[in-house]
Amino acid sequence: MANDPSRKTLRHFYCRDVLWQSFERMSEALDRGVDELVNEAMRALAQQQGFLPSDFVAPLGGELSQPERGLPRPDARSESGQAPSDAQSGSGVSRTGLRRTGPPPVPSARSTAEQPVGRPPPLRSFSVPEQTDAGTAPPLYLIFGNQRYVIDKDQFIIGRGTKSSDLPIRDGNISRKHAAVIRRNGEYYIKDLGSTNGIDYKGERIEGKKIEEGDIFSICEYQLRFTYQ
């Protein structure tokens, strides 16, 4: 486990505000988690300095890192005209790990447990029924982070991507399109969209389920509660 390249633990470092703000803008523009981008930048610097092999690629945030997608080119300049390598050298990074300088960008609190590694697959397969009639569905509400969301479409996406999700959760452990609430024949179902960390219901990983009154599902450390009232 100690040598597992996908293992992630909470660490701390002191980061210049301007750098963290830049990473937050990158996260928004690239539809990727800040921690994923920071991990990728650290990996690239370690490879550049010879501390990691050049062909090393580690899973970040449940997905394989794609260096060509997220990091600026080596000759890219920041808004202040400073090269990224210069900014990194003055960032005040310590060897003790990671600490962000601002509040978390998600609406609910979560624990700092490391990302699950090697989780078992769902115990039972699941498929959403085919559409057979256009029956009227009762309104369904999702309670998340002390906010109430109405499910008013046939497919409501939950995931990390701000542009691809109806409910975005900015966490590197959440897949870009993690799960969907699907409306069929006047009923609602929740279904995993092939995510790495899956959906839990009453302590068991599931592929999907018909949503009943008061059902509570977990995605990583986040709880999703559904009600028809």
N, C-alpha and C positions, 0 to 999 in steps of 0.2 A: 504493500500500500504506500510506503514511504517514497517509492520510486515511480509511482503512477503519475504519468505526465498530465492526466486530467484532473488530479486532485487540486482543490482550491480551498484555502483557509483565509480567514480574515486577518489582515496585517495592517500596519500603519506606516505612513510616511507624511512628511510635510511638503505640501505642494503649493507653488505660487498660484495665487488666485487667478491670474490671467491664463495660466496653463490649464487649470481645471475648467475655467469657463470656455476655453477653446475646445477641450474635449467634450464638454456638454453640447456645444454647437455641432461638433462633428457627430456626436451620438444622434442628435436630432436629424441632421442632414443625411446621414448614412443609414439611419434606422437600425442602429446597433447599440448595445449597452455600453455605458462608459467603462465599466470594469473590463469588458471584452477588448475595447480599444486600448486601455492602459496595459493589459496583459500582452497584447500584440506588440505594442511599442516596446515594452520591456524585452520581449522575445527577440525582436528585430535588433535592438541595441546589443543584447548579449551575443547574438550571432555575429554582428559586425565587429565586436571586440574579441571574438574567438572563444567565448565561454560556453557556447552551444554549437553543435555541428550545424553546418549550413543547411542540411536537409531536415532539421528538426521541425516538426509541425505538431503542436499539441492541441487537443480539443479545448475550445474556449466557449463557455456559456452553453455547453451542450451541442455545439456545432464545430466543425473543423475550421480552423483559422484560415482565412484567405488573404495573405499579405498583399496581393495585388489590388484588393478591393478597398481596404480601409485606410492605409497609411499614406501620407504625402510622399512625393518623390524626394530623393535625397537633397535635391537642389531647391526644394520648395521653400518659400519664405512665409513667415507669419504676417499678420496685419501690421505689426510694428517694424517689419523688414528684417527681423532676426531669423536666422536659420534654425530649424527644429533642433539640430544637434547642439547649438549654443544654448537654446532654452533648456534643453534637458540637463546640460552640464551645470546649470545654475538653479535647478529646481529644488535643491535641498533634500533630495531623496536619501533616506537612511536605509540601513540594512535590516531594519525591523519590520518593514512591510508597508501596508496601505492604510491611509486615513484620509477621507474626503474632507474638504473644508466647508462644505455647505450642507443643508438638510437633504435627506434622500428625496428623490423626485417622484416617489410613489405615494399614493394616498393612504396606505395602511402600514402599520408597523409590522416587522417581521423579525425573526431571530437571526442570529449570525451563523447558523449551522452551515457547514461546508456543503457544496453541491453533492447530491447523492451520486455514487459511482456504482455501476453494475446493478441497477435496480432490476428486479424480476419483471417479466412481461405481465400483462393482464391475465387473470386466471380464466376468464371467459371471453369469447369473441362477441362482438356486438355489431349490429347494423341497423341503421335508421330505416323504418318502413318506407315503402314506396308511397308516393302521393296517389291517393285513390279518390279523394273528394276534396272539395273546397270548403269544408266546414269551418265555421267561424271559431277561432281560438280565443279563449279568455285572455285578458291582459296578464303578462308575466313580468315580474319585477326582480331585478338582480340587486342585492345589497352587497356593496363592496366598499371598504374604507369609509364607512359612515355616509356613503352616498347611495342614492337609489336610481337605478337605471331601468328604463322600460324597454322590454324586448318587443320591438314593433316591426320586425322584418323576418323573412324566412330563414335567414342565416346571420347570426350575430357572432362575430369573430372576437376571440380573446387571445391576446398575444403580446409580444414585446414591440412589434412594429407600430409606430404611431400613425403611419399612413395606411397600413393594411389591416388594422384592428379597430373594431368598434369600442372595445375596452382595452386600451394599451396599459401594460404593466412594465415599467422600465426596470427590468432586472435581467442580468445576463443568463440566469438559470431558466428563464422563460423563453420558449421558442418563439420565432417571429410570428408564426400562426400556430398557436398552441392547442386551442380547443374551439369548438363552435357550439352555439345553442341553435338547434334546427327546429323549425316549426313544420309539422306534418299532420294533416288530417285533424286539425283542431287540437293537437297536443304538441308538447315540447320535449326535446331530447338534447342531452349534452353528449358530445362525441370528441374524443381525442383526435387531433389531426396529425398523428405521427410524431408527436413531440418526444424529446429525449426523456424528460422527467415525469411526463404523464399526468393523470388525474387520479386523485385518491378519494374514495368514498367510504366512510366508516373504517378507516385504517387499511383499506384494500385498494390496490391499484386496479382501475377499471378502464375499459376501452370506451364505454359509453353507458348511458342509462336514461330511461324515461324520467322526466323531472316531476316529482311530487311536491305537494305543499310542504315548505319548511326544509327541503333538502339542502344539505351543506356539502360542498365539494371543496377539496384542497388542491391547489396548484402550487407546488413547492411549498413555501411557507405562507401562502395567501389563501384566505377562505372566501368562498363564493356562496352566498345564501340566496335561495330563490323562494319567492312567495307569490301567490295569486291574489293577495289582499292589499 
